[in-house]
Amino acid sequence: MTSKFLSSVCALLCLSLAFTRPAAGQSCAPGAVDCGNGKCCPSGDVCDLTFGGCCAADHPVGCPNVCCLAGFQCGANDTCTPPAGCTPQFPVDCGNGTCCASGDLCDPFGGCCAADHPVGCANGCCPEGTNCAPGETCARGCDVDCGNGECCPAASHCESFGCESDQVARALCGAATGCGPRIAACRAVCAAPGRRRCRKRCRRSIVRHCRATGTCG
């Protein structure tokens, strides 16, 4: 699922204001962006010389605590104020306060989708011929309604991490097309420090269950 331009308030979730200050006499780390004022930004970011932070390249307008899309202005309470009309950089007017780049499409959730991922979802865009699925994933087939505009193909069911097959062949129990998504979700839950044994048990227990029952969980 590709990322998309969000409307003004949602765009705040995509910010990166963290910055580092090298010690006196030191230059920025290799690959970092030298702002020329003693501050360094991560590679790919742009320097906010007005407020002294760093902004992601797709949100280059620096404000006191946030970064906004190009063409937007700093608003009250750490918000971004959209321009009165669309700008040459974002000429596609969605009619809801959102402007998209040339060639992009407006989606029903107030964002923008690239032409090769025209299916708009709540938190991203999916390729043509697919549909929004749980866990910010895309699926082919919309036979099982998961709610929230998400659905899964026939012979599968909805899980928080995506669509999971109702029956899995023994050879695919540990594969990405089998129980891989459930294993990954289990490991994410066990990602906290000191839970290494938990992470190791994820694959072993899920694969064992799959081989015995033909289901992931």
GUDO-707227 format. One record per atom (N, C-alpha, C, O, CB): x, y, z; residue in one letter. Coordinates in steps of 0.05 Angstrom, whole numbers, plus 5000, padded with zeros to 4 digits. Glycine has a CB too. Example, Ala and Ser with C-alpha at 12.3 -4.5 7.8 and 13.67 -1.06 7.14 Angstrom:
<paros>
526448865156A
524649105156A
526449345156A
528549345169A
522649115181A
525749555142S
527349795143S
525850015157S
526850235161S
528249885114S
</paros>
This chain:
<paros>
501749765000M
500050005000M
501850255000M
503650275016M
498150005024M
501250424983T
502950664981T
501850885000T
499450885007T
503050774952T
503551065008S
502751285024S
501451495006S
501851484982S
505051405039S
499951685018K
498551885002K
498652145017K
499152155041K
495751804996K
498152375003F
497952635015F
495352635031F
493252565020F
498052864995F
495452705056L
493052725073L
492153005075L
493553195068L
493552605100L
489653045084S
488653315088S
490153445111S
491753315125S
485653305094S
489753695115S
491453865132S
491953745160S
494253735168S
490354135135S
489953655174V
490353565201V
491753295201V
493553245217V
487753555217V
490853115183C
491952845182C
494852855174C
496452685182C
490452675163C
495653065159A
498353085150A
500253115173A
502653055171A
498653315131A
499253205196L
501053245219L
502152985229L
504352985242L
499553385242L
500852755224L
501852505233L
504252415218L
505752235227L
499652295231L
504852545195C
507052465178C
509552635183C
511352625167C
506252475149C
509552775205L
511752975209L
514252845219L
514252615229L
510853185228L
516452985215S
518952915228S
520453165236S
521653295219S
520752735209S
520253235262L
521453485271L
524053435287L
525353625295L
519553635287L
524753185291A
527053125307A
529553225292A
529753195268A
527252835313A
531453335307F
533953415295F
536153385315F
535753365340F
533753705285F
538553375305T
540853345322T
542653585320T
542653725300T
542453085314T
544153625341R
546053855342R
548853735346R
549453625367R
545254055364R
550553755326P
553253645329P
554853815349P
554254055353P
554753635302P
556653685362A
558353825381A
560054035366A
560554015342A
560153635397A
561054235381A
562654445369A
565054325354A
566454155364A
563654645390A
565354415329G
567654325313G
567054075298G
568753995282G
569954285331G
564753955302Q
564153705288Q
562253765264Q
560653945266Q
562853495307Q
562553605243S
560753625220S
558453415224S
558553255242S
562253585194S
556553425206C
554353235207C
555352955200C
557352925186C
552053325188C
553852755209A
554552485203A
554252435173A
552752575159A
552652285219A
555652245162P
555452185133P
552552135124P
551151985137P
557151945126P
551752265103G
549052235093G
547052435105G
544852465094G
548051965098G
547752555127A
545852745140A
545953015125A
547753075110A
546552785170A
543853175129V
543653435116V
544753645135V
543753685158V
540653495109V
546753795126D
547954005142D
546454265137D
546354365115D
550954045135D
545054365158C
543454605155C
545154865156C
544155075150C
541454625177C
547754835162G
549555065162G
549255245186G
550555455187G
548955225138G
547755165206N
547455315230N
547955155255N
547055215277N
544655435231N
549554945251G
550154765274G
548154545278G
548454385296G
550254925298G
546154525260K
544154315262K
544454125239K
545254195217K
541354435264K
543653865244C
543753665223C
541053535221C
539653495242C
545953455229C
540153475197C
537653335193C
538153065180C
540153025167C
535753505175C
536252875184P
536552615171P
536652635141P
535652825129P
534352425179P
537952445128S
538052445099S
535252445087S
533552295095S
539652195089S
534852615067G
532252645054G
530552855066G
528552945053G
530852385055G
531152955090D
529553165102D
530553435093D
532653455080D
529653155133D
529053645099V
529853915092V
530054075118V
528654015138V
527854055072V
531854265118C
532254425142C
530154645145C
529454785126C
535054565142C
529054665169D
527154875176D
528755095189D
529255095213D
524754775194D
529755285173L
531555495183L
530055705199L
531255855214L
532955625160L
527355705197T
525855905212T
525555825242T
525955985260T
523055945200T
524955575246F
524455485274F
526555285284F
526355185306F
521655355275F
528555225267G
530755055276G
530354765277G
531654625293G
531555155301G
528554655262G
528054365262G
528554235235G
529954355218G
525254305271G
527454005231C
527653865206C
524853785196C
523153725212C
529453605209C
524453795170C
521853725159C
522353515137C
524353515123C
520453965147C
520353325135A
520453135113A
520253285086A
518953495085A
518252925116A
521353175066A
521453305040A
518653355029A
518253555014A
522953145020A
516653185036D
513953225026D
512253405044D
509953465038D
512552965022D
513453505066H
512153695084H
514253915090H
515153935113H
511153565110H
514954075070P
517354255074P
516754515088P
518654665094P
518354315047P
514254575095V
513654835108V
513954805138V
512254675151V
510754925100V
515954925149G
516554905177G
514855085194G
514555325188G
519454945183G
513754985216C
512255145236C
513455085263C
515254925265C
509155065235C
512555215284P
513855175311P
513954895319P
516054805330P
512355335331P
511854725315N
511954455325N
511154245304N
511154005310N
510054435348N
510554335280V
509754145259V
510954235232V
512054445230V
506654135257V
510654065213C
511354135185C
508854095168C
507353905172C
513753965175C
508554265148C
506154255131C
506854205102C
509154235094C
504554525134C
504854125087L
505154085059L
505854345045L
505254565055L
502553965046L
507254325023A
507854565007A
505254714999A
503354584991A
509454494982A
505254975003G
502955134997G
501155185021G
499455365020G
501354994976G
501555025042F
500055065067F
501455265085F
503755335080F
499554805082F
499955375104Q
501055555123Q
500755455151Q
499055285157Q
499755835121Q
502355555170C
502155475198C
499555585209C
498955815206C
504655575214C
498055405222G
495555485234G
495655475264G
497755425276G
493255315224G
493355535277A
493255535306A
493355245317A
492555055303A
490655675316A
494355215341N
494354955355N
495754735339N
494754515337N
491554865361N
498054805327D
499654615312D
498154485289D
498454245284D
500654395331D
496554645275T
495254545251T
496354675227T
497954865228T
492154605253T
495654575203C
496454685178C
494054795164C
491954665161C
497954475160C
494255035154T
491955175141T
492255135111T
494355225099T
491855475148T
490255025097P
490554985068P
490355245054P
489155445064P
488354795058P
491455265030P
491355515015P
488455565006P
486755385005P
493155494990P
487855815000A
485155884992A
484355744967A
482055674963A
484956194988A
486255694949G
485755544925G
488155364920G
490255394933G
485255724901G
487955174902C
490154994896C
492455154883C
492055354869C
489154764878C
494855054887T
497255174877T
498255034852T
497354804847T
499455184899T
500055154837P
501155014814P
502454744821P
502554564805P
503155194799P
503554724845Q
504754484853Q
502754264859Q
503254024855Q
506554524878Q
500354344868F
498154154873F
495654264860F
493954374873F
497754114905F
495454224834P
493354364819P
490654214819P
488654334810P
494254394791P
490553964828V
488053814827V
486353884851V
487053814874V
488553504825V
484054024847D
482354104869D
480253884874D
478653824857D
480954374862D
480353774898C
478453554905C
475753664915C
473953514918C
479653384927C
475653934919G
473154044927G
472454024956G
470354094965G
470953924911G
474453924972N
473953885000N
476254015017N
476653945040N
473753595007N
477654195004G
479954315018G
482554185012G
484654275021G
479454325047G
482553954999T
484953804992T
485653854963T
483953864945T
484553504997T
488253904958C
489253934931C
491353714926C
492953654943C
490554214927C
491253594903C
493053374896C
494953454874C
494453644859C
491453114888C
497153314873A
499153364852A
498053294824A
496153124823A
501753214857A
499153404804S
498253344777S
498553044771S
500752934776S
499853504756S
496552914761G
496652634755G
495552464778G
494852224774G
499352544749G
495352574802D
494152424825D
491152434824D
489952604810D
495252534851D
489952264840L
487052254841L
486052314870L
487452244889L
486051974832L
483752444872C
482652494898C
481252244908C
479952104893C
480552734897C
481652174934D
480351934944D
478152014963D
478052244973D
482351754958D
476251824970P
473951894986P
474651955015P
472952035031P
471951674985P
477151905023F
477851955051F
479252225055F
480352275077F
479651725061F
479352385034G
480552655037G
483452665031G
484752865038G
480052745064G
484552465018G
487352475010G
487752454980G
485952504965G
488852245024G
490152374972C
490852354944C
492052084939C
493551974955C
492752584935C
491451974916C
492651714908C
494051744881C
493051884863C
490451494906C
496251604878A
497751604852A
496051454832A
494451284839A
500551474855A
496451514806A
494851404785A
495151094784A
493250964776A
495651514759A
497450984792D
497750694792D
496750564817D
496850314819D
500750624787D
495850714836H
494550614860H
491950774865H
491850924885H
496450624885H
489950744848P
487650924848P
485550864869P
483651014873P
486450924822P
485850634883V
483750554903V
484450684930V
486350604943V
483550244905V
482850884938G
483351024963G
482350864987G
480050774987G
482151294962G
483950845008C
483250715033C
483650915055C
484551135051C
484950455037C
482950835079A
483051015102A
485951115107A
486351345114A
481950885127A
487850935103N
490651015109N
492550955087N
494950905092N
491550865134N
491650955062G
493450905040G
491950865014G
489550925013G
495150665046G
493250764994C
492050714968C
492850444958C
495150354963C
492850944948C
491150314943C
491650044933C
491750044903C
490550224890C
489449844943C
493049854891P
493249834861P
490449784849P
488649684862P
495149614853P
490249844824E
487749794809E
487149494809E
489049334806E
487949904780E
484649424813G
483949144814G
484049024841G
483348784845G
485648984795G
484849174861T
484849074889T
483049244906T
481849434896T
487749084900T
482749164931N
480949304949N
482349344976N
484349214982N
478249154953N
481249524992C
482349575018C
481849335036C
479649225037C
481149835030C
483849255051A
483649025069A
484649105097A
485949315099A
485148775058A
484148945118P
485049015144P
488049045146P
489448935130P
484048815165P
488949185167G
491849205172G
493249375151G
495649335147G
493048935172G
491849565138E
493049735118E
494349565095E
496449625086E
495149915130E
492849355087T
493749185066T
491749205043T
489649325045T
494048895075T
492449085020C
490649074997C
490148784990C
491848604994C
491949214972C
487748724980A
487048444974A
485548444946A
484548654937A
485148324996A
485548214934R
484048174909R
481548014915R
481747764919R
485848034887R
479348144915G
476848004921G
475548134946G
476848174966G
477247704926G
472948194944C
471548334965C
469048174972C
466748284971C
470848624957C
469347924980D
467047754985D
466347755015D
464047705022D
467547464976D
468247805032V
467847805061V
468048085072V
470148215070V
469847615076V
465848195083D
465848465092D
467148485120D
466248355139D
462948575093D
469248645121C
470648675147C
469748935161C
470548975184C
473648685142C
468049095148G
467249345160G
469349565154G
471549505144G
466949325190G
468649815159N
470450045155N
471350065126N
473550175121N
472750015173N
469749965107G
470549985079G
472549775071G
473749795049G
471550255073G
473149585088E
475149375082E
473749105078E
471649055089E
477149355105E
475048945062C
473848675056C
476048485047C
478248565040C
471748695035C
475348225048C
477248015041C
476047835020C
473547825017C
478047855066C
477647685005P
476647504985P
475247254997P
475547205021P
478847414966P
473847114980A
472546864989A
474546665000A
476946674993A
470946734965A
473646495017A
475346285030A
477446415048A
479546295053A
476646115009A
476846655058S
478746775077S
477046915098S
474646945095S
480646975063S
478347015119H
476947165139H
478647405147H
481047425141H
476446985164H
477347595161C
478647845168C
480147825195C
479147725215C
476548075170C
482647905194E
484247925219E
485348215221E
485348355201E
486547715219E
486248295244S
487248565247S
489648625229S
490248855223S
488048615276S
491148415222F
493548445206F
493148395176F
494948425160F
495648255215F
490648335168G
490148285140G
488148065136G
486747985154G
492648225125G
487947965111C
486247735104C
487747475108C
490047445099C
485147765075C
486447285121E
487747025126E
486146805114E
483646805118E
488246985157E
487346615100S
485946395088S
484646215108S
485746165130S
487946235070S
482246115102D
480845945120D
482245675122D
482245545143D
477945905111D
483445585100Q
484945335100Q
487745375088Q
487945515067Q
483445115084Q
489745265100V
492545305091V
493845035087V
493744865105V
494145475112V
495044995064A
496544745059A
498944725077A
500144925084A
497444735029A
499544475085R
501844435103R
504444565094R
505944675110R
502244135108R
504844545067A
507344655056A
507544965059A
509645075057A
507644575027A
505245095063L
505145385064L
504845495092L
504445735096L
502945495046L
504845325112C
504345415139C
506145635148C
505345815163C
504545175158C
508745625140G
510545835148G
511146035127G
512846215131G
513145705156G
509746025105A
510246205082A
508646465084A
506646475099A
509646065056A
509446665069A
508046925069A
505246895059A
503447045067A
509547125052A
504746705041T
502046655030T
500446475048T
498046425042T
502246535002T
501646375069G
500246205088G
499746355114G
498146535116G
501745945093G
501346265135C
501046385161C
503046605167C
503346695190C
501246175182C
504546685146G
506646895150G
505647145163G
506847245182G
507846955124G
503347255154P
502347505167P
501647465196P
502147645212P
499847595152P
500547235204R
499947185232R
502547165248R
502747265271R
498246935236R
504547035237I
507147015250I
508347285255I
509447345276I
509146835234I
508247455234A
509347725236A
507947895257A
509148035272A
509247865209A
505247865258A
503648005278A
504347915306A
504548075325A
500647975273A
504747655310C
505547545336C
508247655344C
508647735367C
505647235335C
510147665326R
512847765332R
512748065339R
514348155355R
514747715309R
510948205326A
510648495332A
509748535361A
510748715375A
508748635313A
507948365370V
506948375398V
509248315417V
509348425439V
504648185402V
510948135408C
513248055426C
515748215421C
517948125429C
513847755421C
515448445409A
517848605402A
519148745426A
521348855423A
517148805381A
517748755448A
518848905471A
521448765481A
521748525479A
516748915494A
523248925492P
525748805502P
525248595523P
523348615539P
527549025515P
526848385522G
526548165542G
524447955534G
523947775550G
525748285568G
523347985510R
521347785502R
522347625478R
520747545461R
518647925495R
524947565478R
526047415455R
524847135453R
524447035431R
529147395459R
524447005476R
523346735476R
520446745464R
519646555451R
523346615504R
519046955470C
516346985459C
516446995429C
514946865415C
514947235470C
518347155418R
518647185389R
519246915376R
518246845355R
520747385382R
521046765389K
521746505378K
519446305378K
519146135360K
524146385394K
517746335398R
515446145399R
513346205378R
511746025371R
514246155427R
513246445368C
511146525349C
511046335325C
509046205320C
511546805339C
513246315311R
513246155287R
512845855294R
511345715280R
515946185271R
514245765314R
514045475321R
511245395328R
510245195318R
515945415344R
509945555345S
507245475354S
505145505332S
503345345329S
506445645378S
505445715316I
503445765295I
503745555273I
501745445263I
503746045283I
506145495265V
506645285244V
505645015254V
504544865239V
509545275236V
506244955279R
505344695290R
502344675290R
501244465282R
506444655320R
501044895298H
498044895297H
497044865269H
495044715264H
496945155310H
498244995250C
497444985222C
497644705210C
495844615197C
499045185205C
499944585216R
500344315205R
498444105217R
497843905204R
503244225210R
497444165241A
495643985254A
492744025246A
491143845245A
495944005284A
492044285240T
489244345235T
488644455207T
486344455199T
488344555256T
490744545193G
490244665167G
489344955169G
488645075149G
488244515152G
489545065193T
488845355197T
491045485213T
492645355226T
486145385212T
491245745210C
493445895224C
492845945253C
494745975269C
493946155210C
490345965260G
489746025288G
486845985294G
486046025317G
490546305295G
</paros>
